[in-house]
């Protein structure tokens, strides 16, 4: 299995809703990522998990809450979002790099989120 | 000045043409370079990954890195309409920054039949 899967494909939510995005990979990768991508822009890094521990948080508002229950799963919990949070949310995974290396990241298809 | 510059296009070419996509960067710490293809409303798909200056070939795709000029290129031979997509370059420094990637803004390519 060489792919990253994400559910749901599309999500529409109101500003008071609580929802979760899910990501799964079975490539044995121990680094997993959440990115946000607006139209015609490159992906922006939100969070990085290494060995199921949060290693990077790019100053993301607390209304986004990541969770890594095990080495194959990554969730993003959403609460009290704003309309400007509407975007494509991408999950990625990579082998964990040895010192001095950067390993290629493999992306999922994304969840298209619309906040009303 | 952005760390990674990439012409947004759109770049329009006829089918069968050779396409050249380019990125320049300012951070000499970048050591690893990737090219991703992204179709509309889909996730990025890894095309090429390289960490040394020179050329790397995979089928119709050739990635070229010139670290002295801080310039990378992706060449697509015999371009097809199915190559129409946005192409993103990405690069990382290695070291303790590990898997932090910096993306270019993407170039939109249109290959016309």
HADDOCK unambig.tbl for C-alpha pairs under 7 A between the chains (distance, minus, plus):
assign (segid A and resid 41 and name CA) (segid B and resid 105 and name CA) 5.90 0.50 0.50
assign (segid A and resid 42 and name CA) (segid B and resid 103 and name CA) 6.26 0.50 0.50
assign (segid A and resid 42 and name CA) (segid B and resid 104 and name CA) 6.71 0.50 0.50
assign (segid A and resid 42 and name CA) (segid B and resid 105 and name CA) 5.19 0.50 0.50
assign (segid A and resid 42 and name CA) (segid B and resid 106 and name CA) 6.54 0.50 0.50
assign (segid A and resid 90 and name CA) (segid B and resid 43 and name CA) 6.76 0.50 0.50
assign (segid A and resid 97 and name CA) (segid B and resid 98 and name CA) 6.03 0.50 0.50
assign (segid A and resid 97 and name CA) (segid B and resid 99 and name CA) 6.87 0.50 0.50
assign (segid A and resid 99 and name CA) (segid B and resid 95 and name CA) 5.39 0.50 0.50
assign (segid A and resid 99 and name CA) (segid B and resid 96 and name CA) 6.49 0.50 0.50
assign (segid A and resid 100 and name CA) (segid B and resid 94 and name CA) 4.51 0.50 0.50
assign (segid A and resid 100 and name CA) (segid B and resid 95 and name CA) 3.76 0.50 0.50
assign (segid A and resid 100 and name CA) (segid B and resid 96 and name CA) 6.88 0.50 0.50
assign (segid A and resid 100 and name CA) (segid B and resid 98 and name CA) 6.99 0.50 0.50
assign (segid A and resid 101 and name CA) (segid B and resid 94 and name CA) 4.58 0.50 0.50
assign (segid A and resid 101 and name CA) (segid B and resid 95 and name CA) 6.29 0.50 0.50
assign (segid A and resid 101 and name CA) (segid B and resid 98 and name CA) 6.34 0.50 0.50
assign (segid A and resid 102 and name CA) (segid B and resid 32 and name CA) 6.34 0.50 0.50
assign (segid A and resid 102 and name CA) (segid B and resid 92 and name CA) 6.33 0.50 0.50
assign (segid A and resid 102 and name CA) (segid B and resid 94 and name CA) 4.96 0.50 0.50
assign (segid A and resid 102 and name CA) (segid B and resid 98 and name CA) 5.43 0.50 0.50
assign (segid A and resid 102 and name CA) (segid B and resid 99 and name CA) 5.18 0.50 0.50
assign (segid A and resid 103 and name CA) (segid B and resid 99 and name CA) 6.45 0.50 0.50
assign (segid A and resid 104 and name CA) (segid B and resid 49 and name CA) 6.79 0.50 0.50
assign (segid A and resid 106 and name CA) (segid B and resid 46 and name CA) 6.62 0.50 0.50
assign (segid A and resid 107 and name CA) (segid B and resid 43 and name CA) 5.95 0.50 0.50
assign (segid A and resid 107 and name CA) (segid B and resid 44 and name CA) 5.95 0.50 0.50
assign (segid A and resid 107 and name CA) (segid B and resid 45 and name CA) 6.62 0.50 0.50
assign (segid A and resid 108 and name CA) (segid B and resid 43 and name CA) 5.64 0.50 0.50
assign (segid A and resid 109 and name CA) (segid B and resid 42 and name CA) 5.14 0.50 0.50
assign (segid A and resid 109 and name CA) (segid B and resid 43 and name CA) 4.14 0.50 0.50
assign (segid A and resid 110 and name CA) (segid B and resid 42 and name CA) 6.59 0.50 0.50
assign (segid A and resid 110 and name CA) (segid B and resid 43 and name CA) 5.64 0.50 0.50
